[in-house]
Amino acid sequence: MVRFVGYVLFIVWLPLVLFVDYFIVAPIALLSFLLGVLLLGVSKKLDRCGEKLTLSDSRLEQVAAISGDAIISYDASFRIVSWNEAAEKLFKLKKEEIIGTIITPASAGDPKLAVLTQVVFPSLAPSVVKRSDPGVYPQVIDVSFDEPELNLVVKTERVMNPAGKAVGFVKSIENKTREFELIRSKSEFITVAAHQLRTPLTAVHWIFETLSKSAGGQDKEIITNGLEVSVKLLKIVNDLLDASKIESGKFGYEFKDIDLVVFIDEMLRNASVLAKKYDVSIYFDRPKEPIKIFADPEKLGLAISNIIDNGIKYNVKNGRVVVNLERVPNRPYVQISIKDTGIGIPPSGMKKLFTKFYRGENVVKERTDGTGLGLYIAKNIVFRHGGNITAESVLGRGTIFYIMLPTESSLIPPKEVTIE
Ligand code: ADP
């Protein structure tokens, strides 16, 4: 009986074992062998990656150690990985106490981590101005705080692994607070001086204006000259006052809803006196529909009328200025272009065009009444509205200025910013 069972088992078991071995165990063994080879390869690669990251980390630490700017890095889970001496000073946190800490938006509630958290998550900060386009690295933003007063320029770069995946971020944080203070105190000095000058100048201007109405003969010419000079002086003082207020962040904007079509119409009507004086004709290529934007009409008027006036002043006899207004397709912006047939801007001047006191070499000798502040003021006003301003020019042929303005108020920065 036992032998019978033994035979039966042997006859059934042997083919079973052979079958299982051949069709199931062997493939599994082969698969696990292949998997093992694969894992070994991957682990070797990972080892090499690890070496590279360690190497770059140590290099980063060396650079960070000699940098005057705070340089910090954190991994994909926002765990602080590196922290230099300047970061210790800026955030008042020692390296030993911060390395390894995971920063989350909730950390903003901790007074010791509040500033750092708002630098890591700028959307939590009270005032942020973006200096780079979305998605473009390094990202550059200005972050300012009132309590304590801090003005920071934060640059963020991704740390990529060899496979091209972001595994963390490095931030360099430049503390501009002292610089801002100096600019502000210098601007305040100019503001006070310009204010003091403006009162007596307005009186002098009023005297010349009154005299010019009754004067005759030789006196008339002298008084008309005096009147022109007082107008120029007032313009210089007003431009200085505006520029210094912009620099101290106290230009004082008041936004409201305006219809750009009506607004530009009115500005062109005001410019017609100057256009007549310079024998220049002005045209408005207007859209059919009204275009509503949120803007400070007084400040925006200053910016746009300066560019229209330039188009007239730096034109030729019987020249033209054409203003075009249109929506930017598929984007929440409008574009105003101001094109003239004038003397143009020298190529060497294009980079300096919007900086303070720039005046083209082709205008300084003959047209002495400019301050070189108008475009600087205009650019700052347009930036304050969340827009941008650019120019193209051909010397001797003409110039075209493009002003982009947002049609959505969410695109307007929350605070005044100065563009140098
Ligand atoms: P201002 O006109 O008082 O000198 P702006 O800041 O308005 O100051 O302009 C700066 C300079 O840019 C001008 O002096 C001139 O050289 C040049 N510029 C501006 N607009 C034009 C234009 N439409 N055509 C030619 N040159 C221009």
Boltz pocket constraint, residues with backbone or C-beta under 6 A from the ligand:
constraints:
  - pocket:
      binder: B
      contacts: [[A, 306], [A, 307], [A, 310], [A, 311], [A, 314], [A, 340], [A, 342], [A, 343], [A, 344], [A, 345], [A, 353], [A, 355], [A, 358], [A, 359], [A, 360], [A, 361], [A, 363], [A, 369], [A, 370], [A, 371], [A, 372], [A, 373], [A, 374], [A, 375], [A, 376], [A, 399]]
      max_distance: 6.0
